[in-house]
Amino acid sequence: MIAEQYISQGSAYYQVLPLCGLSRSSYYCRSYSGRRGRKPSTQTMNVHGVLFSNDSVLERIEWLMGQEFIDYGYEKTAAWLRQEGMIINKKRSTA
């Protein structure tokens, strides 16, 4: 990058960056490798402390949705899972 060449030669960054059309935040921004944030969970706990795989929770949801006249959204499905004893966070995505 041309700005780095002039800065490494001793020019002040606050003089070089406007000439190159760069903001300071863009110049100092570093990209991160990989995905940021917490890794998605692979298990769900029930109220008794037993861990279930997300696949088994998904099977329960598929069974519920397969019942006749059931048209639950996220809120009702999460409430049903809580009644079944699962600990479901309101921010959790089950699919």
Biopython code that builds the backbone (N, CA, C, O; Angstrom):
import numpy as np
from Bio.PDB.StructureBuilder import StructureBuilder

atoms = [
    (1, "MET", "N", (0.859, -1.171, 0.000)),
    (1, "MET", "CA", (0.000, 0.000, 0.000)),
    (1, "MET", "C", (0.905, 1.234, 0.000)),
    (1, "MET", "O", (1.923, 1.269, 0.691)),
    (2, "ILE", "N", (0.536, 2.205, -0.754)),
    (2, "ILE", "CA", (1.375, 3.389, -0.916)),
    (2, "ILE", "C", (1.478, 4.192, 0.384)),
    (2, "ILE", "O", (2.519, 4.786, 0.664)),
    (3, "ALA", "N", (0.410, 4.211, 1.172)),
    (3, "ALA", "CA", (0.446, 4.947, 2.441)),
    (3, "ALA", "C", (1.488, 4.346, 3.367)),
    (3, "ALA", "O", (2.197, 5.083, 4.053)),
    (4, "GLU", "N", (1.598, 3.024, 3.402)),
    (4, "GLU", "CA", (2.581, 2.371, 4.274)),
    (4, "GLU", "C", (4.003, 2.728, 3.855)),
    (4, "GLU", "O", (4.876, 2.871, 4.711)),
    (5, "GLN", "N", (4.248, 2.873, 2.570)),
    (5, "GLN", "CA", (5.583, 3.228, 2.099)),
    (5, "GLN", "C", (5.998, 4.598, 2.624)),
    (5, "GLN", "O", (7.112, 4.764, 3.121)),
    (6, "TYR", "N", (5.104, 5.580, 2.514)),
    (6, "TYR", "CA", (5.443, 6.928, 2.966)),
    (6, "TYR", "C", (5.535, 6.993, 4.488)),
    (6, "TYR", "O", (6.386, 7.704, 5.024)),
    (7, "ILE", "N", (4.678, 6.264, 5.185)),
    (7, "ILE", "CA", (4.726, 6.273, 6.646)),
    (7, "ILE", "C", (6.009, 5.614, 7.124)),
    (7, "ILE", "O", (6.624, 6.084, 8.081)),
    (8, "SER", "N", (6.428, 4.519, 6.464)),
    (8, "SER", "CA", (7.668, 3.851, 6.865)),
    (8, "SER", "C", (8.897, 4.714, 6.562)),
    (8, "SER", "O", (9.942, 4.519, 7.184)),
    (9, "GLN", "N", (8.801, 5.648, 5.638)),
    (9, "GLN", "CA", (9.914, 6.552, 5.317)),
    (9, "GLN", "C", (9.981, 7.733, 6.274)),
    (9, "GLN", "O", (10.888, 8.559, 6.174)),
    (10, "GLY", "N", (9.037, 7.821, 7.193)),
    (10, "GLY", "CA", (9.100, 8.870, 8.205)),
    (10, "GLY", "C", (8.024, 9.930, 8.103)),
    (10, "GLY", "O", (7.974, 10.830, 8.942)),
    (11, "SER", "N", (7.169, 9.854, 7.110)),
    (11, "SER", "CA", (6.089, 10.835, 7.002)),
    (11, "SER", "C", (5.034, 10.552, 8.063)),
    (11, "SER", "O", (4.823, 9.404, 8.454)),
    (12, "ALA", "N", (4.386, 11.592, 8.516)),
    (12, "ALA", "CA", (3.361, 11.452, 9.546)),
    (12, "ALA", "C", (2.094, 10.868, 8.922)),
    (12, "ALA", "O", (1.678, 11.266, 7.835)),
    (13, "TYR", "N", (1.488, 9.908, 9.641)),
    (13, "TYR", "CA", (0.294, 9.241, 9.109)),
    (13, "TYR", "C", (-0.846, 10.216, 8.892)),
    (13, "TYR", "O", (-1.627, 10.055, 7.954)),
    (14, "TYR", "N", (-0.957, 11.250, 9.765)),
    (14, "TYR", "CA", (-2.083, 12.176, 9.643)),
    (14, "TYR", "C", (-1.955, 13.072, 8.411)),
    (14, "TYR", "O", (-2.925, 13.705, 7.994)),
    (15, "GLN", "N", (-0.740, 13.123, 7.825)),
    (15, "GLN", "CA", (-0.564, 13.874, 6.580)),
    (15, "GLN", "C", (-0.736, 12.963, 5.359)),
    (15, "GLN", "O", (-1.255, 13.392, 4.328)),
    (16, "VAL", "N", (-0.300, 11.703, 5.480)),
    (16, "VAL", "CA", (-0.313, 10.779, 4.350)),
    (16, "VAL", "C", (-1.717, 10.240, 4.069)),
    (16, "VAL", "O", (-2.143, 10.176, 2.916)),
    (17, "LEU", "N", (-2.428, 9.854, 5.122)),
    (17, "LEU", "CA", (-3.726, 9.195, 4.934)),
    (17, "LEU", "C", (-4.749, 10.039, 4.190)),
    (17, "LEU", "O", (-5.426, 9.505, 3.312)),
    (18, "PRO", "N", (-4.904, 11.337, 4.491)),
    (18, "PRO", "CA", (-5.859, 12.129, 3.701)),
    (18, "PRO", "C", (-5.467, 12.242, 2.223)),
    (18, "PRO", "O", (-6.335, 12.307, 1.352)),
    (19, "LEU", "N", (-4.162, 12.266, 1.945)),
    (19, "LEU", "CA", (-3.725, 12.352, 0.552)),
    (19, "LEU", "C", (-4.059, 11.079, -0.213)),
    (19, "LEU", "O", (-4.313, 11.116, -1.417)),
    (20, "CYS", "N", (-4.057, 9.950, 0.499)),
    (20, "CYS", "CA", (-4.393, 8.662, -0.132)),
    (20, "CYS", "C", (-5.887, 8.393, -0.131)),
    (20, "CYS", "O", (-6.347, 7.415, -0.721)),
    (21, "GLY", "N", (-6.647, 9.258, 0.532)),
    (21, "GLY", "CA", (-8.090, 9.061, 0.594)),
    (21, "GLY", "C", (-8.504, 7.997, 1.593)),
    (21, "GLY", "O", (-9.549, 7.366, 1.434)),
    (22, "LEU", "N", (-7.682, 7.791, 2.630)),
    (22, "LEU", "CA", (-7.983, 6.785, 3.652)),
    (22, "LEU", "C", (-8.299, 7.450, 4.983)),
    (22, "LEU", "O", (-7.697, 8.462, 5.343)),
    (23, "SER", "N", (-9.234, 6.883, 5.696)),
    (23, "SER", "CA", (-9.477, 7.333, 7.057)),
    (23, "SER", "C", (-8.556, 6.564, 7.995)),
    (23, "SER", "O", (-8.063, 5.493, 7.641)),
    (24, "ARG", "N", (-8.322, 7.099, 9.181)),
    (24, "ARG", "CA", (-7.461, 6.418, 10.138)),
    (24, "ARG", "C", (-8.013, 5.061, 10.529)),
    (24, "ARG", "O", (-7.261, 4.096, 10.667)),
    (25, "SER", "N", (-9.334, 4.981, 10.709)),
    (25, "SER", "CA", (-9.929, 3.711, 11.118)),
    (25, "SER", "C", (-9.771, 2.647, 10.030)),
    (25, "SER", "O", (-9.589, 1.470, 10.344)),
    (26, "SER", "N", (-9.839, 3.042, 8.765)),
    (26, "SER", "CA", (-9.648, 2.081, 7.677)),
    (26, "SER", "C", (-8.194, 1.623, 7.600)),
    (26, "SER", "O", (-7.917, 0.461, 7.304)),
    (27, "TYR", "N", (-7.283, 2.529, 7.864)),
    (27, "TYR", "CA", (-5.865, 2.178, 7.791)),
    (27, "TYR", "C", (-5.477, 1.201, 8.901)),
    (27, "TYR", "O", (-4.727, 0.256, 8.659)),
    (28, "TYR", "N", (-5.980, 1.421, 10.110)),
    (28, "TYR", "CA", (-5.598, 0.578, 11.238)),
    (28, "TYR", "C", (-6.463, -0.671, 11.394)),
    (28, "TYR", "O", (-6.153, -1.526, 12.223)),
    (29, "CYS", "N", (-7.523, -0.792, 10.628)),
    (29, "CYS", "CA", (-8.421, -1.943, 10.740)),
    (29, "CYS", "C", (-7.694, -3.206, 10.290)),
    (29, "CYS", "O", (-7.099, -3.232, 9.213)),
    (30, "ARG", "N", (-7.741, -4.244, 11.106)),
    (30, "ARG", "CA", (-7.115, -5.523, 10.775)),
    (30, "ARG", "C", (-8.202, -6.578, 10.669)),
    (30, "ARG", "O", (-9.076, -6.671, 11.530)),
    (31, "SER", "N", (-8.143, -7.366, 9.617)),
    (31, "SER", "CA", (-9.152, -8.410, 9.454)),
    (31, "SER", "C", (-8.803, -9.591, 10.348)),
    (31, "SER", "O", (-7.632, -9.861, 10.618)),
    (32, "TYR", "N", (-9.831, -10.286, 10.800)),
    (32, "TYR", "CA", (-9.672, -11.453, 11.646)),
    (32, "TYR", "C", (-9.843, -12.704, 10.801)),
    (32, "TYR", "O", (-10.664, -12.741, 9.884)),
    (33, "SER", "N", (-9.068, -13.719, 11.113)),
    (33, "SER", "CA", (-9.237, -14.966, 10.382)),
    (33, "SER", "C", (-10.294, -15.811, 11.078)),
    (33, "SER", "O", (-10.355, -15.849, 12.307)),
    (34, "GLY", "N", (-11.107, -16.475, 10.309)),
    (34, "GLY", "CA", (-12.150, -17.323, 10.887)),
    (34, "GLY", "C", (-13.359, -16.524, 11.327)),
    (34, "GLY", "O", (-13.433, -15.308, 11.149)),
    (35, "ARG", "N", (-14.295, -17.240, 11.901)),
    (35, "ARG", "CA", (-15.526, -16.611, 12.375)),
    (35, "ARG", "C", (-15.301, -16.027, 13.753)),
    (35, "ARG", "O", (-14.607, -16.612, 14.584)),
    (36, "ARG", "N", (-15.888, -14.877, 13.987)),
    (36, "ARG", "CA", (-15.761, -14.236, 15.276)),
    (36, "ARG", "C", (-16.904, -14.669, 16.179)),
    (36, "ARG", "O", (-17.953, -15.112, 15.712)),
    (37, "GLY", "N", (-16.686, -14.537, 17.453)),
    (37, "GLY", "CA", (-17.739, -14.820, 18.415)),
    (37, "GLY", "C", (-17.652, -16.219, 18.984)),
    (37, "GLY", "O", (-16.730, -16.983, 18.699)),
    (38, "ARG", "N", (-18.630, -16.518, 19.786)),
    (38, "ARG", "CA", (-18.683, -17.800, 20.467)),
    (38, "ARG", "C", (-19.124, -18.898, 19.501)),
    (38, "ARG", "O", (-19.949, -18.666, 18.617)),
    (39, "LYS", "N", (-18.575, -20.076, 19.675)),
    (39, "LYS", "CA", (-18.946, -21.193, 18.816)),
    (39, "LYS", "C", (-20.354, -21.663, 19.168)),
    (39, "LYS", "O", (-20.734, -21.626, 20.338)),
    (40, "PRO", "N", (-21.134, -22.102, 18.185)),
    (40, "PRO", "CA", (-22.484, -22.590, 18.452)),
    (40, "PRO", "C", (-22.438, -23.835, 19.338)),
    (40, "PRO", "O", (-21.541, -24.670, 19.215)),
    (41, "SER", "N", (-23.409, -23.941, 20.221)),
    (41, "SER", "CA", (-23.445, -25.093, 21.109)),
    (41, "SER", "C", (-23.855, -26.346, 20.341)),
    (41, "SER", "O", (-24.535, -26.272, 19.318)),
    (42, "THR", "N", (-23.431, -27.486, 20.854)),
    (42, "THR", "CA", (-23.773, -28.758, 20.225)),
    (42, "THR", "C", (-24.690, -29.578, 21.104)),
    (42, "THR", "O", (-25.165, -30.638, 20.695)),
    (43, "GLN", "N", (-24.947, -29.090, 22.324)),
    (43, "GLN", "CA", (-25.771, -29.833, 23.265)),
    (43, "GLN", "C", (-26.719, -28.887, 23.987)),
    (43, "GLN", "O", (-26.480, -27.683, 24.080)),
    (44, "THR", "N", (-27.800, -29.467, 24.496)),
    (44, "THR", "CA", (-28.783, -28.739, 25.271)),
    (44, "THR", "C", (-28.984, -29.478, 26.587)),
    (44, "THR", "O", (-29.033, -30.708, 26.620)),
    (45, "MET", "N", (-29.101, -28.717, 27.669)),
    (45, "MET", "CA", (-29.244, -29.324, 28.980)),
    (45, "MET", "C", (-30.704, -29.263, 29.430)),
    (45, "MET", "O", (-31.427, -28.316, 29.119)),
    (46, "ASN", "N", (-31.118, -30.290, 30.166)),
    (46, "ASN", "CA", (-32.452, -30.215, 30.750)),
    (46, "ASN", "C", (-32.330, -29.784, 32.200)),
    (46, "ASN", "O", (-31.221, -29.573, 32.692)),
    (47, "VAL", "N", (-33.459, -29.650, 32.895)),
    (47, "VAL", "CA", (-33.449, -29.117, 34.256)),
    (47, "VAL", "C", (-32.763, -30.046, 35.243)),
    (47, "VAL", "O", (-32.407, -29.614, 36.339)),
    (48, "HIS", "N", (-32.569, -31.308, 34.887)),
    (48, "HIS", "CA", (-31.913, -32.268, 35.769)),
    (48, "HIS", "C", (-30.414, -32.347, 35.509)),
    (48, "HIS", "O", (-29.720, -33.134, 36.152)),
    (49, "GLY", "N", (-29.904, -31.544, 34.577)),
    (49, "GLY", "CA", (-28.486, -31.509, 34.285)),
    (49, "GLY", "C", (-28.027, -32.518, 33.252)),
    (49, "GLY", "O", (-26.825, -32.672, 33.038)),
    (50, "VAL", "N", (-28.954, -33.207, 32.608)),
    (50, "VAL", "CA", (-28.609, -34.188, 31.580)),
    (50, "VAL", "C", (-28.447, -33.464, 30.249)),
    (50, "VAL", "O", (-29.279, -32.633, 29.882)),
    (51, "LEU", "N", (-27.375, -33.781, 29.527)),
    (51, "LEU", "CA", (-27.122, -33.163, 28.228)),
    (51, "LEU", "C", (-27.741, -33.987, 27.106)),
    (51, "LEU", "O", (-27.653, -35.215, 27.097)),
    (52, "PHE", "N", (-28.365, -33.295, 26.166)),
    (52, "PHE", "CA", (-28.945, -33.911, 24.977)),
    (52, "PHE", "C", (-28.285, -33.280, 23.763)),
    (52, "PHE", "O", (-27.979, -32.088, 23.764)),
    (53, "SER", "N", (-28.069, -34.076, 22.738)),
    (53, "SER", "CA", (-27.517, -33.504, 21.515)),
    (53, "SER", "C", (-28.581, -32.635, 20.845)),
    (53, "SER", "O", (-29.780, -32.837, 21.036)),
    (54, "ASN", "N", (-28.120, -31.679, 20.069)),
    (54, "ASN", "CA", (-29.062, -30.820, 19.357)),
    (54, "ASN", "C", (-29.891, -31.610, 18.355)),
    (54, "ASN", "O", (-31.012, -31.221, 18.026)),
    (55, "ASP", "N", (-29.341, -32.721, 17.870)),
    (55, "ASP", "CA", (-30.106, -33.561, 16.943)),
    (55, "ASP", "C", (-31.327, -34.163, 17.627)),
    (55, "ASP", "O", (-32.392, -34.253, 17.015)),
    (56, "SER", "N", (-31.190, -34.578, 18.893)),
    (56, "SER", "CA", (-32.338, -35.153, 19.588)),
    (56, "SER", "C", (-33.390, -34.083, 19.885)),
    (56, "SER", "O", (-34.588, -34.364, 19.861)),
    (57, "VAL", "N", (-32.943, -32.866, 20.163)),
    (57, "VAL", "CA", (-33.898, -31.766, 20.371)),
    (57, "VAL", "C", (-34.612, -31.464, 19.059)),
    (57, "VAL", "O", (-35.816, -31.207, 19.044)),
    (58, "LEU", "N", (-33.876, -31.495, 17.975)),
    (58, "LEU", "CA", (-34.478, -31.261, 16.664)),
    (58, "LEU", "C", (-35.497, -32.344, 16.323)),
    (58, "LEU", "O", (-36.534, -32.053, 15.727)),
    (59, "GLU", "N", (-35.213, -33.587, 16.697)),
    (59, "GLU", "CA", (-36.181, -34.667, 16.481)),
    (59, "GLU", "C", (-37.462, -34.416, 17.252)),
    (59, "GLU", "O", (-38.554, -34.677, 16.748)),
    (60, "ARG", "N", (-37.335, -33.904, 18.484)),
    (60, "ARG", "CA", (-38.535, -33.570, 19.272)),
    (60, "ARG", "C", (-39.346, -32.477, 18.593)),
    (60, "ARG", "O", (-40.575, -32.536, 18.554)),
    (61, "ILE", "N", (-38.649, -31.480, 18.059)),
    (61, "ILE", "CA", (-39.340, -30.381, 17.382)),
    (61, "ILE", "C", (-40.028, -30.896, 16.126)),
    (61, "ILE", "O", (-41.163, -30.517, 15.839)),
    (62, "GLU", "N", (-39.348, -31.758, 15.377)),
    (62, "GLU", "CA", (-39.956, -32.322, 14.171)),
    (62, "GLU", "C", (-41.172, -33.164, 14.513)),
    (62, "GLU", "O", (-42.162, -33.154, 13.781)),
    (63, "TRP", "N", (-41.105, -33.897, 15.626)),
    (63, "TRP", "CA", (-42.271, -34.677, 16.057)),
    (63, "TRP", "C", (-43.430, -33.742, 16.380)),
    (63, "TRP", "O", (-44.565, -33.993, 15.975)),
    (64, "LEU", "N", (-43.146, -32.669, 17.106)),
    (64, "LEU", "CA", (-44.193, -31.710, 17.474)),
    (64, "LEU", "C", (-44.826, -31.101, 16.231)),
    (64, "LEU", "O", (-46.050, -31.012, 16.138)),
    (65, "MET", "N", (-44.003, -30.680, 15.276)),
    (65, "MET", "CA", (-44.525, -30.052, 14.064)),
    (65, "MET", "C", (-45.265, -31.039, 13.173)),
    (65, "MET", "O", (-46.069, -30.633, 12.334)),
    (66, "GLY", "N", (-45.003, -32.325, 13.343)),
    (66, "GLY", "CA", (-45.687, -33.338, 12.558)),
    (66, "GLY", "C", (-47.093, -33.641, 13.065)),
    (66, "GLY", "O", (-47.859, -34.325, 12.386)),
    (67, "GLN", "N", (-47.444, -33.135, 14.258)),
    (67, "GLN", "CA", (-48.778, -33.359, 14.808)),
    (67, "GLN", "C", (-49.803, -32.563, 14.004)),
    (67, "GLN", "O", (-49.499, -31.508, 13.446)),
    (68, "GLU", "N", (-50.999, -33.086, 13.961)),
    (68, "GLU", "CA", (-52.057, -32.427, 13.208)),
    (68, "GLU", "C", (-52.498, -31.142, 13.917)),
    (68, "GLU", "O", (-52.616, -31.113, 15.142)),
    (69, "PHE", "N", (-52.739, -30.092, 13.145)),
    (69, "PHE", "CA", (-53.223, -28.795, 13.620)),
    (69, "PHE", "C", (-52.209, -28.050, 14.486)),
    (69, "PHE", "O", (-52.601, -27.192, 15.278)),
    (70, "ILE", "N", (-50.949, -28.346, 14.361)),
    (70, "ILE", "CA", (-49.915, -27.609, 15.094)),
    (70, "ILE", "C", (-49.256, -26.639, 14.133)),
    (70, "ILE", "O", (-48.715, -27.046, 13.105)),
    (71, "ASP", "N", (-49.301, -25.363, 14.462)),
    (71, "ASP", "CA", (-48.636, -24.351, 13.638)),
    (71, "ASP", "C", (-47.858, -23.402, 14.544)),
    (71, "ASP", "O", (-48.001, -22.182, 14.462)),
    (72, "TYR", "N", (-47.036, -23.984, 15.404)),
    (72, "TYR", "CA", (-46.271, -23.210, 16.372)),
    (72, "TYR", "C", (-45.159, -22.433, 15.692)),
    (72, "TYR", "O", (-44.585, -22.883, 14.700)),
    (73, "GLY", "N", (-44.863, -21.263, 16.236)),
    (73, "GLY", "CA", (-43.688, -20.491, 15.858)),
    (73, "GLY", "C", (-42.598, -20.747, 16.882)),
    (73, "GLY", "O", (-42.666, -21.711, 17.645)),
    (74, "TYR", "N", (-41.600, -19.888, 16.896)),
    (74, "TYR", "CA", (-40.480, -20.090, 17.801)),
    (74, "TYR", "C", (-40.908, -20.019, 19.263)),
    (74, "TYR", "O", (-40.521, -20.868, 20.065)),
    (75, "GLU", "N", (-41.703, -19.014, 19.611)),
    (75, "GLU", "CA", (-42.066, -18.801, 21.022)),
    (75, "GLU", "C", (-42.812, -20.006, 21.596)),
    (75, "GLU", "O", (-42.469, -20.484, 22.677)),
    (76, "LYS", "N", (-43.817, -20.494, 20.890)),
    (76, "LYS", "CA", (-44.591, -21.625, 21.394)),
    (76, "LYS", "C", (-43.769, -22.909, 21.411)),
    (76, "LYS", "O", (-43.910, -23.732, 22.316)),
    (77, "THR", "N", (-42.912, -23.076, 20.405)),
    (77, "THR", "CA", (-42.061, -24.266, 20.371)),
    (77, "THR", "C", (-41.082, -24.246, 21.534)),
    (77, "THR", "O", (-40.881, -25.269, 22.189)),
    (78, "ALA", "N", (-40.466, -23.091, 21.801)),
    (78, "ALA", "CA", (-39.532, -22.970, 22.922)),
    (78, "ALA", "C", (-40.258, -23.189, 24.248)),
    (78, "ALA", "O", (-39.710, -23.819, 25.153)),
    (79, "ALA", "N", (-41.483, -22.677, 24.374)),
    (79, "ALA", "CA", (-42.265, -22.887, 25.600)),
    (79, "ALA", "C", (-42.591, -24.365, 25.782)),
    (79, "ALA", "O", (-42.555, -24.876, 26.901)),
    (80, "TRP", "N", (-42.910, -25.055, 24.683)),
    (80, "TRP", "CA", (-43.190, -26.497, 24.768)),
    (80, "TRP", "C", (-41.956, -27.256, 25.211)),
    (80, "TRP", "O", (-42.047, -28.160, 26.042)),
    (81, "LEU", "N", (-40.793, -26.897, 24.661)),
    (81, "LEU", "CA", (-39.551, -27.548, 25.068)),
    (81, "LEU", "C", (-39.239, -27.278, 26.532)),
    (81, "LEU", "O", (-38.731, -28.155, 27.231)),
    (82, "ARG", "N", (-39.535, -26.082, 26.996)),
    (82, "ARG", "CA", (-39.323, -25.774, 28.421)),
    (82, "ARG", "C", (-40.253, -26.612, 29.295)),
    (82, "ARG", "O", (-39.856, -27.061, 30.370)),
    (83, "GLN", "N", (-41.501, -26.827, 28.835)),
    (83, "GLN", "CA", (-42.415, -27.694, 29.581)),
    (83, "GLN", "C", (-41.904, -29.124, 29.622)),
    (83, "GLN", "O", (-42.153, -29.854, 30.581)),
    (84, "GLU", "N", (-41.187, -29.520, 28.575)),
    (84, "GLU", "CA", (-40.606, -30.856, 28.516)),
    (84, "GLU", "C", (-39.353, -30.963, 29.379)),
    (84, "GLU", "O", (-38.773, -32.042, 29.500)),
    (85, "GLY", "N", (-38.931, -29.841, 29.983)),
    (85, "GLY", "CA", (-37.782, -29.857, 30.883)),
    (85, "GLY", "C", (-36.487, -29.389, 30.277)),
    (85, "GLY", "O", (-35.446, -29.472, 30.929)),
    (86, "MET", "N", (-36.509, -28.894, 29.042)),
    (86, "MET", "CA", (-35.287, -28.425, 28.393)),
    (86, "MET", "C", (-35.020, -26.978, 28.796)),
    (86, "MET", "O", (-35.949, -26.199, 29.008)),
    (87, "ILE", "N", (-33.753, -26.634, 28.898)),
    (87, "ILE", "CA", (-33.368, -25.254, 29.185)),
    (87, "ILE", "C", (-33.093, -24.595, 27.838)),
    (87, "ILE", "O", (-32.096, -24.892, 27.181)),
    (88, "ILE", "N", (-33.982, -23.705, 27.440)),
    (88, "ILE", "CA", (-33.893, -23.035, 26.147)),
    (88, "ILE", "C", (-33.760, -21.544, 26.392)),
    (88, "ILE", "O", (-34.638, -20.933, 27.001)),
    (89, "ASN", "N", (-32.674, -20.955, 25.922)),
    (89, "ASN", "CA", (-32.436, -19.541, 26.044)),
    (89, "ASN", "C", (-33.287, -18.820, 24.996)),
    (89, "ASN", "O", (-33.532, -19.359, 23.917)),
    (90, "LYS", "N", (-33.734, -17.612, 25.309)),
    (90, "LYS", "CA", (-34.556, -16.894, 24.353)),
    (90, "LYS", "C", (-33.772, -16.477, 23.116)),
    (90, "LYS", "O", (-34.377, -16.153, 22.094)),
    (91, "LYS", "N", (-32.429, -16.477, 23.179)),
    (91, "LYS", "CA", (-31.609, -16.114, 22.028)),
    (91, "LYS", "C", (-31.202, -17.333, 21.200)),
    (91, "LYS", "O", (-30.566, -17.182, 20.157)),
    (92, "ARG", "N", (-31.549, -18.503, 21.636)),
    (92, "ARG", "CA", (-31.067, -19.717, 20.975)),
    (92, "ARG", "C", (-31.850, -19.993, 19.688)),
    (92, "ARG", "O", (-33.074, -19.862, 19.644)),
    (93, "SER", "N", (-31.127, -20.368, 18.669)),
    (93, "SER", "CA", (-31.740, -20.790, 17.420)),
    (93, "SER", "C", (-31.712, -22.305, 17.390)),
    (93, "SER", "O", (-30.649, -22.900, 17.568)),
    (94, "THR", "N", (-32.850, -22.945, 17.171)),
    (94, "THR", "CA", (-32.914, -24.404, 17.233)),
    (94, "THR", "C", (-32.708, -25.050, 15.890)),
    (94, "THR", "O", (-32.634, -26.277, 15.821)),
    (95, "ALA", "N", (-32.614, -24.302, 14.831)),
    (95, "ALA", "CA", (-32.438, -24.924, 13.505)),
    (95, "ALA", "C", (-31.070, -24.689, 12.953)),
    (95, "ALA", "O", (-30.763, -25.143, 11.851)),
]
sb = StructureBuilder()
sb.init_structure("model")
sb.init_model(0)
sb.init_chain("A")
sb.init_seg("    ")
for serial, (resi, resn, name, xyz) in enumerate(atoms, 1):
    if name == "N":
        sb.init_residue(resn, " ", resi, " ")
    sb.init_atom(name, np.array(xyz, "f"), 0.0, 1.0, " ", f" {name:<3s}", serial, name[0])
structure = sb.get_structure()
